[in-house]
Amino acid sequence: MKVVHQRYVAHSDAHYAGNLVDGAFGLKLFGDAGTHLAITIDGHESLFAGYASVEFLAPVRGGDVVEAEARLASKGRRSRTVDFELRIICRSVDDSGRAEVLAEPIVATRARGTAVVPSDAATTAS
């Protein structure tokens, strides 16, 4: 099971030289997608326990359009291991506002984390 969120990255989200956006931007999107996944699976927002790994693979820039995917990797009684991927699907061409849809998405960030649901909210369906 997976969910995908798409979002435009505003130029005001860039905080660094080269119009770069900080890595925390993607992690926030992972939180939103992970919450959506938890609601879909268990009918509960869950609580995020932590990341086992995070890899920053390519820069995200203001003017990009990204998609954040949360995919259920495994399901315990109350824990849910979730794989995340942030992909750039559109990229700003220049400062004029021109942009292009990328022929192939660029994988910007990958992560794996664990969410936990309360025992009364955990479902037994897989």
C-alpha positions as CSV (number, residue, x, y, z in Angstrom):
1,M,0.0,0.0,0.0
2,K,1.3,3.5,-0.8
3,V,0.2,7.1,-0.9
4,V,1.7,9.9,-3.0
5,H,1.5,13.7,-2.3
6,Q,2.5,16.3,-4.9
7,R,3.6,19.8,-4.0
8,Y,5.0,22.9,-5.6
9,V,8.1,24.2,-3.9
10,A,7.8,27.9,-3.6
11,H,10.9,30.1,-4.2
12,S,10.4,31.4,-0.6
13,D,11.1,27.9,0.7
14,A,14.7,28.2,-0.6
15,H,17.1,29.2,2.2
16,Y,20.5,28.7,0.7
17,A,22.7,29.9,-2.2
18,G,21.7,28.4,-5.5
19,N,18.0,28.5,-4.6
20,L,18.4,25.3,-2.5
21,V,15.8,24.1,-0.1
22,D,16.8,22.4,3.2
23,G,16.4,18.7,3.7
24,A,13.9,19.2,6.4
25,F,11.4,20.4,3.8
26,G,11.3,16.8,2.3
27,L,11.1,15.2,5.8
28,K,8.1,17.3,6.6
29,L,6.4,16.1,3.4
30,F,7.3,12.5,4.5
31,G,5.5,13.2,7.7
32,D,2.4,14.3,5.9
33,A,2.5,11.3,3.5
34,G,3.2,8.9,6.4
35,T,0.2,10.3,8.3
36,H,-2.0,9.8,5.3
37,L,-0.7,6.2,4.9
38,A,-1.4,5.5,8.6
39,I,-5.0,6.9,8.3
40,T,-5.5,4.7,5.2
41,I,-4.2,1.6,6.9
42,D,-5.4,2.0,10.5
43,G,-7.8,4.9,10.6
44,H,-5.5,6.6,13.0
45,E,-2.8,9.3,12.4
46,S,-0.2,7.2,14.3
47,L,2.9,8.6,16.1
48,F,6.2,8.6,14.3
49,A,9.0,6.9,16.3
50,G,12.0,7.8,14.1
51,Y,14.0,7.2,11.0
52,A,16.3,4.2,10.6
53,S,17.9,5.9,7.6
54,V,17.8,9.1,5.5
55,E,19.7,9.7,2.2
56,F,19.8,13.1,0.6
57,L,20.6,12.2,-3.1
58,A,19.8,15.4,-5.1
59,P,19.1,19.0,-4.4
60,V,15.6,20.4,-4.2
61,R,15.2,24.0,-5.4
62,G,12.6,26.6,-5.3
63,G,10.3,26.3,-8.3
64,D,10.4,22.5,-8.3
65,V,7.4,20.3,-8.1
66,V,8.0,17.3,-6.0
67,E,6.1,14.1,-5.0
68,A,6.5,12.4,-1.7
69,E,5.7,8.7,-1.6
70,A,5.1,6.7,1.6
71,R,5.0,3.0,1.1
72,L,4.2,0.4,3.7
73,A,7.3,-1.9,4.0
74,S,6.2,-4.1,6.9
75,K,3.5,-4.2,9.5
76,G,3.8,-5.4,13.1
77,R,1.1,-5.6,15.7
78,R,1.4,-1.8,16.4
79,S,4.5,-0.8,14.4
80,R,4.5,0.1,10.7
81,T,7.8,0.3,8.8
82,V,7.5,2.9,6.0
83,D,9.7,3.6,3.0
84,F,9.7,7.1,1.8
85,E,10.9,8.6,-1.5
86,L,10.9,12.3,-2.6
87,R,11.0,12.8,-6.3
88,I,11.4,16.0,-8.3
89,I,8.9,15.8,-11.2
90,C,9.1,19.4,-12.5
91,R,12.0,21.8,-12.5
92,S,12.3,25.5,-12.8
93,V,14.2,26.5,-15.9
94,D,15.3,30.0,-14.9
95,D,14.2,33.0,-12.8
96,S,11.5,34.0,-15.4
97,G,8.9,31.4,-14.1
98,R,9.5,29.0,-16.9
99,A,9.6,25.3,-15.8
100,E,9.5,21.9,-17.4
101,V,8.1,18.5,-16.6
102,L,11.0,16.1,-16.3
103,A,11.0,13.1,-18.6
104,E,12.3,11.0,-15.7
105,P,11.8,12.1,-12.0
106,I,14.9,12.8,-10.0
107,V,15.1,11.0,-6.7
108,A,16.0,13.6,-4.1
109,T,15.6,11.8,-0.8
110,R,15.0,8.3,0.4
111,A,14.2,7.3,4.0
112,R,12.9,4.4,6.1
113,G,11.1,5.0,9.4
114,T,8.8,3.5,11.9
115,A,5.3,4.7,13.0
116,V,3.4,3.3,15.9
117,V,-0.4,3.2,16.4
118,P,-2.1,2.8,19.8
119,S,-3.2,-0.7,20.6
120,D,-6.9,0.2,20.3
121,A,-6.3,1.6,16.8
122,A,-4.2,-1.1,15.3
123,T,-5.9,-3.2,12.7
124,T,-5.1,-6.8,12.0
125,A,-5.7,-6.6,8.2
126,S,-2.5,-6.7,6.2
